[in-house]
Amino acid sequence: MAGGGVALIPTAPEQARNRDAHFPYRADSYFQYLTGFTEPEAVLVLVAGKDGSESRSILFCREKNAERETWDGFRHGPDGARERFGFDAAHVIGDFDARLPGLLADQPALWFSIGQDSSWDGRVASALNKVRGESRSGKRAPSVIRDVRAELDAMRLVKDATEIDIMRRVSEISAAAHVRAMRFVAPGRFEYEVEAELLHEFRRHGCEFPAYTPIVAGGANACILHYVGNDQPLRDGDLLLIDAGGELSGYASDITRTFPVNGRFSGPQADIYDLVLDAQAAAIAAVRPGANFADPHDAALKVLAQGMIDMKLLAGSLDAVIESESYKRFYMHRTSHWLGKDVHDAGEYKDGEHWAPLVPGMVLTIEPGCYVRPADDVREAFWNIGVRIEDDAVVTAGGCEIITAGAPKAIADIEALMRDARGG
């Protein structure tokens, strides 16, 4: 916090699912990143002097309560949290509103996520007004309010060795889940049965949650980018697109694989699949320090657009197809996003007018696709073929490391795995 000030970072609230049942609790990513503390009803206060002196970290959290622990489980309480996580001070959350004006008084700046939660906006505004109301006593409210997310986004964008080790592990678990799904899939099974196999593999290896709702999309459903119904039977002759990853210690994995329900790619399916695989290879080759965030997308797009022309899905020159964006009929999303504590992780994609440069420690997905819906001007053999292939790449000093390589993606490897699972 350049120039000093006070920062407020609350964790996420608990959310009711219905009546007296709640969704599984997951701490706010910013809060968890800074504290490692995963209990609800907590807020972190960081106080920094102008020159970095007198910096303090203060946690407000739930009190120890033996009766509530009987019902809801262990609570650290302020004393336990201070000792376990190394805060300079800790207090019960019930004291926060009373203490907040004193924490804000005479601070040059307030760092806070304005607009993220209206209830928190109101609490902070009330505290600021209390400080302003004591101006005759010589107290001053912060004259500047800054969005703390901007500072934290830049911190979160480049991962350290510990973070990358966690992401390698969750990627291994997620890749194994995709292998399990390939072994399990057969005509007549339902999408939700495959989803259950994925979730089982995530949980049995220690993932706390899936990183996002899994997409298990057979046949035409694969042409719906965010399909999550996962309730249809799998048909012989269709492809199955699975986009799923686990979350471990607050870090996400994000993998997509597409493969045939019956274990054998048809000719048109293989044509589309190999095109997407070639596009992904071109994108991966473009991930290196000195490149920018858009370079992998541009590399994949050139391969995809030329393939669409060659297969007569589109007409015209490569430059014309890219300039007119006619390719978006079959490839309508970008090739990458940042990955970390959130599956679409924090961090800017542009620095002013320029795409963000890639530096070692960044983690991004590489996920080109091609989705062909039925149309009069498209060969029927291509109808309802949806293919996406997605891996997670860590930018390294020499290029990148694909940490999701445990899930096979070459046609020969997929067919061999599925053939072996069926006993030949």
C-alpha positions as CSV (number, residue, x, y, z in Angstrom):
1,M,0.0,0.0,0.0
2,A,2.1,2.8,-1.3
3,G,1.9,5.9,0.9
4,G,0.4,4.0,3.8
5,G,-3.2,3.6,4.9
6,V,-5.5,0.8,6.0
7,A,-6.9,-2.1,4.0
8,L,-10.1,-4.0,4.7
9,I,-10.5,-7.5,3.1
10,P,-13.6,-9.4,4.3
11,T,-14.1,-13.1,3.6
12,A,-17.1,-14.4,1.7
13,P,-20.4,-14.7,3.6
14,E,-22.1,-18.0,4.1
15,Q,-24.9,-18.6,1.5
16,A,-28.2,-20.2,2.2
17,R,-29.2,-23.0,-0.2
18,N,-32.7,-23.2,1.0
19,R,-34.5,-22.8,4.3
20,D,-31.9,-23.9,6.9
21,A,-29.4,-25.6,4.6
22,H,-26.3,-23.8,3.3
23,F,-24.1,-24.2,0.3
24,P,-20.6,-25.7,1.2
25,Y,-18.6,-22.8,2.5
26,R,-15.7,-21.5,0.5
27,A,-13.6,-18.5,1.7
28,D,-13.1,-15.4,-0.5
29,S,-10.1,-15.9,-2.7
30,Y,-8.4,-12.6,-1.8
31,F,-8.9,-13.1,1.9
32,Q,-7.7,-16.7,1.7
33,Y,-4.7,-15.7,-0.4
34,L,-3.5,-13.2,2.3
35,T,-4.4,-15.2,5.4
36,G,-4.8,-18.9,4.8
37,F,-7.8,-18.6,7.2
38,T,-10.8,-20.5,5.9
39,E,-13.5,-19.9,8.5
40,P,-16.6,-17.7,7.7
41,E,-17.4,-14.4,9.5
42,A,-13.9,-12.9,9.3
43,V,-12.2,-9.8,8.0
44,L,-8.6,-8.9,7.7
45,V,-7.3,-5.4,8.4
46,L,-3.9,-4.3,7.2
47,V,-2.4,-1.1,8.6
48,A,0.7,0.3,6.9
49,G,2.7,3.5,7.7
50,K,3.9,5.7,4.9
51,D,7.3,4.2,4.9
52,G,6.2,0.7,5.8
53,S,6.8,1.3,9.5
54,E,4.3,0.3,12.1
55,S,2.6,-2.2,9.8
56,R,0.1,-4.5,11.4
57,S,-2.2,-7.3,10.5
58,I,-5.4,-7.6,12.4
59,L,-7.9,-10.4,12.1
60,F,-11.5,-10.3,13.3
61,C,-13.1,-13.7,13.5
62,R,-15.7,-15.8,15.3
63,E,-15.2,-16.3,19.0
64,K,-14.5,-19.6,20.6
65,N,-17.8,-21.2,21.5
66,A,-18.0,-24.7,22.8
67,E,-21.8,-25.0,22.1
68,R,-21.4,-23.9,18.5
69,E,-18.4,-26.1,18.0
70,T,-20.6,-29.1,19.1
71,W,-22.9,-28.2,16.2
72,D,-20.7,-26.8,13.5
73,G,-17.1,-27.9,14.3
74,F,-13.9,-26.4,15.4
75,R,-13.3,-22.6,15.6
76,H,-9.8,-21.1,16.1
77,G,-11.1,-18.1,17.9
78,P,-9.1,-14.9,18.0
79,D,-6.3,-16.2,20.2
80,G,-5.9,-19.5,18.3
81,A,-6.0,-17.7,15.0
82,R,-3.3,-15.2,16.0
83,E,-1.0,-18.0,17.2
84,R,-1.7,-20.3,14.2
85,F,-1.6,-17.8,11.4
86,G,0.8,-15.2,12.7
87,F,-1.5,-12.1,12.9
88,D,-0.3,-9.2,15.0
89,A,-3.6,-9.0,16.7
90,A,-7.0,-10.7,16.6
91,H,-10.5,-9.8,17.9
92,V,-14.0,-11.2,17.8
93,I,-16.0,-10.3,14.8
94,G,-18.7,-8.8,16.9
95,D,-16.4,-5.9,17.9
96,F,-15.5,-5.0,14.3
97,D,-18.0,-2.3,13.6
98,A,-17.2,-0.5,17.0
99,R,-13.5,-0.7,16.3
100,L,-13.5,0.3,12.6
101,P,-13.8,4.1,13.0
102,G,-10.7,4.0,15.3
103,L,-8.8,2.0,12.7
104,L,-9.8,4.4,9.9
105,A,-9.1,7.7,11.8
106,D,-6.1,9.7,10.6
107,Q,-5.2,7.2,7.9
108,P,-4.3,8.8,4.5
109,A,-6.0,6.2,2.4
110,L,-8.6,3.4,2.6
111,W,-8.0,0.3,0.5
112,F,-11.3,-1.6,0.0
113,S,-13.3,-3.5,-2.7
114,I,-16.0,-0.9,-3.3
115,G,-19.1,-2.3,-4.9
116,Q,-18.3,-6.0,-4.3
117,D,-20.8,-6.3,-1.5
118,S,-23.4,-3.6,-0.8
119,S,-23.7,-4.6,2.9
120,W,-20.0,-4.1,3.4
121,D,-20.2,-0.8,1.4
122,G,-22.8,0.4,4.0
123,R,-20.7,-0.7,7.0
124,V,-17.6,1.1,5.7
125,A,-19.6,4.3,4.8
126,S,-21.1,4.3,8.3
127,A,-17.6,4.1,9.9
128,L,-16.2,6.8,7.7
129,N,-19.1,9.1,8.6
130,K,-18.5,8.5,12.3
131,V,-14.9,9.6,11.8
132,R,-15.9,12.7,9.9
133,G,-18.4,13.5,12.7
134,E,-15.4,13.8,15.1
135,S,-13.5,16.3,12.9
136,R,-13.8,18.9,15.7
137,S,-11.8,16.6,17.9
138,G,-9.0,16.6,15.3
139,K,-9.8,13.2,13.7
140,R,-9.6,12.9,10.0
141,A,-11.2,10.3,7.7
142,P,-9.1,8.9,4.8
143,S,-9.1,11.4,2.0
144,V,-8.5,8.7,-0.7
145,I,-10.3,5.4,-1.3
146,R,-8.6,2.9,-3.5
147,D,-9.7,-0.5,-4.8
148,V,-7.5,-3.0,-3.0
149,R,-8.3,-5.6,-5.7
150,A,-6.0,-3.8,-8.2
151,E,-3.0,-4.3,-5.9
152,L,-3.9,-7.9,-5.0
153,D,-4.6,-8.9,-8.6
154,A,-1.0,-8.0,-9.6
155,M,0.3,-10.1,-6.6
156,R,-1.9,-13.1,-7.5
157,L,-1.0,-13.1,-11.2
158,V,2.5,-14.4,-10.6
159,K,2.6,-17.6,-8.5
160,D,5.4,-18.6,-6.2
161,A,7.0,-22.1,-6.0
162,T,4.6,-23.2,-3.3
163,E,1.5,-22.2,-5.3
164,I,2.8,-23.9,-8.4
165,D,3.5,-27.1,-6.5
166,I,-0.2,-27.1,-5.3
167,M,-1.3,-26.5,-8.8
168,R,0.8,-29.3,-10.2
169,R,-0.8,-31.7,-7.6
170,V,-4.4,-30.6,-8.3
171,S,-3.6,-30.9,-12.0
172,E,-2.4,-34.5,-11.5
173,I,-5.6,-35.4,-9.6
174,S,-7.8,-33.8,-12.3
175,A,-5.9,-35.5,-15.1
176,A,-6.5,-38.8,-13.3
177,A,-10.2,-38.0,-13.1
178,H,-10.3,-37.5,-16.9
179,V,-8.5,-40.8,-17.4
180,R,-11.1,-42.5,-15.1
181,A,-13.9,-41.0,-17.2
182,M,-12.4,-42.3,-20.4
183,R,-12.2,-45.8,-19.0
184,F,-15.8,-45.6,-17.7
185,V,-17.7,-44.1,-20.7
186,A,-19.8,-46.4,-22.8
187,P,-22.9,-46.0,-25.0
188,G,-26.1,-46.0,-22.8
189,R,-24.5,-44.5,-19.7
190,F,-25.7,-41.0,-18.6
191,E,-23.7,-37.8,-18.5
192,Y,-24.3,-37.6,-14.7
193,E,-22.8,-41.0,-14.2
194,V,-19.6,-39.7,-15.8
195,E,-19.8,-36.6,-13.6
196,A,-20.0,-38.9,-10.5
197,E,-16.8,-40.6,-11.6
198,L,-15.0,-37.3,-11.9
199,L,-16.2,-36.0,-8.5
200,H,-15.3,-39.3,-6.9
201,E,-11.7,-39.1,-8.2
202,F,-11.4,-35.4,-7.1
203,R,-12.6,-36.1,-3.5
204,R,-10.7,-39.3,-2.9
205,H,-7.4,-37.6,-3.6
206,G,-8.1,-34.7,-1.3
207,C,-9.8,-32.0,-3.4
208,E,-12.1,-29.9,-1.3
209,F,-14.4,-29.1,-4.2
210,P,-14.7,-29.2,-8.0
211,A,-13.2,-25.9,-9.2
212,Y,-16.4,-25.2,-11.1
213,T,-19.5,-27.1,-12.1
214,P,-18.3,-29.9,-14.5
215,I,-19.4,-29.8,-18.1
216,V,-20.2,-33.4,-19.3
217,A,-21.6,-32.8,-22.7
218,G,-22.4,-35.7,-25.1
219,G,-23.1,-35.2,-28.8
220,A,-24.9,-31.9,-29.6
221,N,-24.5,-30.8,-26.0
222,A,-20.8,-30.2,-26.7
223,C,-21.8,-27.3,-28.9
224,I,-23.2,-25.5,-25.9
225,L,-20.2,-23.9,-24.3
226,H,-21.4,-23.7,-20.7
227,Y,-23.7,-26.8,-20.8
228,V,-24.1,-28.2,-17.2
229,G,-27.4,-30.1,-17.5
230,N,-25.4,-33.4,-17.4
231,D,-28.5,-35.5,-17.6
232,Q,-28.6,-37.0,-21.1
233,P,-27.7,-40.6,-22.2
234,L,-24.5,-41.1,-24.2
235,R,-25.1,-42.4,-27.7
236,D,-22.9,-44.7,-29.8
237,G,-21.2,-42.6,-32.5
238,D,-21.2,-39.3,-30.5
239,L,-18.3,-37.5,-29.0
240,L,-18.2,-36.6,-25.3
241,L,-16.7,-33.3,-24.2
242,I,-15.7,-33.1,-20.5
243,D,-14.5,-29.8,-19.0
244,A,-13.7,-30.4,-15.3
245,G,-11.1,-29.8,-12.7
246,G,-10.7,-30.1,-9.0
247,E,-9.8,-27.5,-6.4
248,L,-7.1,-28.2,-3.8
249,S,-6.0,-25.9,-1.0
250,G,-7.9,-23.1,-2.8
251,Y,-6.2,-23.6,-6.2
252,A,-8.0,-24.7,-9.3
253,S,-7.3,-27.0,-12.2
254,D,-9.1,-26.6,-15.6
255,I,-8.9,-29.5,-18.1
256,T,-11.1,-30.3,-21.2
257,R,-10.9,-33.5,-23.1
258,T,-13.1,-34.7,-26.0
259,F,-13.3,-38.3,-26.9
260,P,-15.7,-40.8,-28.6
261,V,-18.3,-42.5,-26.5
262,N,-17.7,-45.9,-28.3
263,G,-13.9,-45.5,-28.1
264,R,-13.3,-44.9,-31.9
265,F,-13.2,-41.5,-33.7
266,S,-15.1,-41.4,-37.0
267,G,-13.4,-39.7,-40.0
268,P,-15.1,-36.3,-39.6
269,Q,-14.7,-36.4,-35.8
270,A,-11.0,-37.1,-36.2
271,D,-10.7,-34.2,-38.8
272,I,-12.1,-31.7,-36.4
273,Y,-10.3,-33.1,-33.4
274,D,-6.9,-33.1,-35.1
275,L,-7.5,-29.5,-36.2
276,V,-8.1,-28.4,-32.6
277,L,-5.1,-30.4,-31.4
278,D,-2.9,-28.7,-34.0
279,A,-4.2,-25.3,-32.9
280,Q,-3.5,-26.1,-29.3
281,A,0.1,-27.2,-30.2
282,A,0.6,-23.8,-32.0
283,A,-0.7,-21.9,-28.9
284,I,1.4,-23.9,-26.5
285,A,4.5,-23.1,-28.6
286,A,3.7,-19.4,-28.3
287,V,3.7,-19.4,-24.5
288,R,7.1,-18.1,-23.3
289,P,8.6,-15.1,-21.5
290,G,8.6,-12.1,-23.8
291,A,5.4,-13.1,-25.6
292,N,2.1,-11.5,-24.6
293,F,-1.2,-12.9,-23.5
294,A,-2.8,-12.6,-27.0
295,D,0.0,-14.5,-28.8
296,P,-1.3,-18.0,-28.0
297,H,-4.8,-17.1,-29.1
298,D,-3.5,-15.6,-32.4
299,A,-1.4,-18.7,-33.1
300,A,-4.3,-21.0,-32.4
301,L,-6.7,-18.9,-34.5
302,K,-4.5,-19.0,-37.6
303,V,-4.5,-22.8,-37.5
304,L,-8.2,-23.1,-36.8
305,A,-9.2,-20.6,-39.5
306,Q,-7.1,-22.3,-42.1
307,G,-8.5,-25.6,-41.2
308,M,-12.1,-24.3,-41.4
309,I,-11.2,-23.1,-44.9
310,D,-9.6,-26.4,-45.9
311,M,-12.6,-28.4,-44.7
312,K,-15.0,-26.0,-46.5
313,L,-16.7,-24.8,-43.4
314,L,-15.7,-21.3,-44.4
315,A,-14.8,-19.7,-47.7
316,G,-12.2,-17.0,-48.5
317,S,-8.6,-16.3,-47.7
318,L,-7.1,-16.7,-44.2
319,D,-6.7,-13.0,-43.8
320,A,-10.3,-12.3,-44.8
321,V,-11.7,-15.0,-42.5
322,I,-9.8,-13.6,-39.5
323,E,-10.5,-9.9,-40.4
324,S,-14.2,-10.5,-40.9
325,E,-14.3,-12.8,-37.8
326,S,-16.4,-15.3,-39.7
327,Y,-14.5,-18.0,-37.8
328,K,-16.6,-17.1,-34.7
329,R,-19.4,-19.1,-36.1
330,F,-17.4,-22.2,-35.1
331,Y,-14.9,-20.8,-32.6
332,M,-16.4,-18.0,-30.5
333,H,-14.3,-17.8,-27.4
334,R,-10.7,-16.9,-26.7
335,T,-7.9,-19.5,-26.2
336,S,-6.7,-18.6,-22.7
337,H,-7.5,-17.2,-19.3
338,W,-5.5,-16.8,-16.1
339,L,-5.7,-19.7,-13.6
340,G,-5.1,-19.8,-9.9
341,K,-7.3,-19.5,-6.8
342,D,-10.2,-18.8,-9.2
343,V,-10.7,-20.8,-12.3
344,H,-10.9,-17.4,-14.2
345,D,-8.2,-16.0,-12.0
346,A,-7.4,-12.4,-10.9
347,G,-5.1,-10.3,-13.1
348,E,-5.4,-7.8,-15.9
349,Y,-5.2,-9.0,-19.5
350,K,-4.0,-5.7,-20.8
351,D,-1.4,-3.1,-19.7
352,G,-2.9,0.1,-21.0
353,E,-3.4,-0.5,-24.8
354,H,-1.0,-3.5,-24.8
355,W,-1.7,-7.1,-24.0
356,A,0.0,-8.2,-20.7
357,P,3.5,-9.7,-21.2
358,L,4.0,-13.2,-20.1
359,V,6.5,-13.8,-17.3
360,P,7.6,-16.9,-15.4
361,G,5.2,-17.9,-12.7
362,M,2.0,-17.0,-14.6
363,V,-0.4,-19.8,-15.1
364,L,-2.9,-19.8,-18.0
365,T,-5.2,-22.2,-19.8
366,I,-4.7,-23.2,-23.5
367,E,-8.1,-24.2,-24.8
368,P,-9.0,-23.8,-28.5
369,G,-12.1,-25.4,-29.8
370,C,-14.4,-26.0,-32.8
371,Y,-18.2,-26.3,-32.5
372,V,-20.3,-27.2,-35.5
373,R,-24.0,-26.9,-35.3
374,P,-26.4,-28.2,-38.1
375,A,-26.8,-25.8,-41.0
376,D,-27.7,-26.0,-44.6
377,D,-24.3,-24.9,-45.8
378,V,-22.4,-27.4,-43.6
379,R,-21.7,-31.0,-44.5
380,E,-24.0,-33.2,-42.5
381,A,-21.0,-35.4,-41.5
382,F,-19.8,-32.5,-39.3
383,W,-23.1,-31.7,-37.6
384,N,-23.1,-31.7,-33.8
385,I,-19.4,-32.2,-33.5
386,G,-18.1,-30.1,-30.6
387,V,-14.4,-30.4,-29.7
388,R,-12.4,-28.5,-27.1
389,I,-8.9,-29.5,-25.8
390,E,-7.7,-27.6,-22.7
391,D,-4.5,-27.8,-20.7
392,D,-3.0,-25.6,-18.0
393,A,0.4,-24.0,-18.7
394,V,2.9,-22.5,-16.2
395,V,5.2,-19.9,-17.9
396,T,8.8,-20.9,-17.2
397,A,12.1,-19.2,-18.0
398,G,12.5,-21.4,-21.1
399,G,8.9,-21.5,-22.3
400,C,6.1,-23.3,-20.5
401,E,5.3,-26.4,-18.5
402,I,2.0,-28.2,-19.2
403,I,0.9,-29.4,-15.8
404,T,-2.1,-31.3,-17.0
405,A,-0.3,-33.7,-19.4
406,G,-1.5,-36.7,-17.5
407,A,-4.8,-36.7,-19.4
408,P,-4.1,-38.2,-22.9
409,K,-5.1,-36.2,-25.9
410,A,-3.6,-37.8,-29.0
411,I,-6.2,-39.8,-30.9
412,A,-4.1,-43.0,-30.8
413,D,-3.6,-42.7,-27.0
414,I,-7.2,-42.1,-26.3
415,E,-8.4,-45.0,-28.4
416,A,-5.8,-47.3,-26.9
417,L,-6.8,-46.3,-23.3
418,M,-10.5,-46.9,-24.0
419,R,-9.8,-50.1,-25.8
420,D,-7.7,-51.5,-23.0
421,A,-10.5,-50.5,-20.5
422,R,-12.9,-52.6,-22.5
423,G,-10.5,-55.6,-22.5
424,G,-9.4,-55.1,-26.1
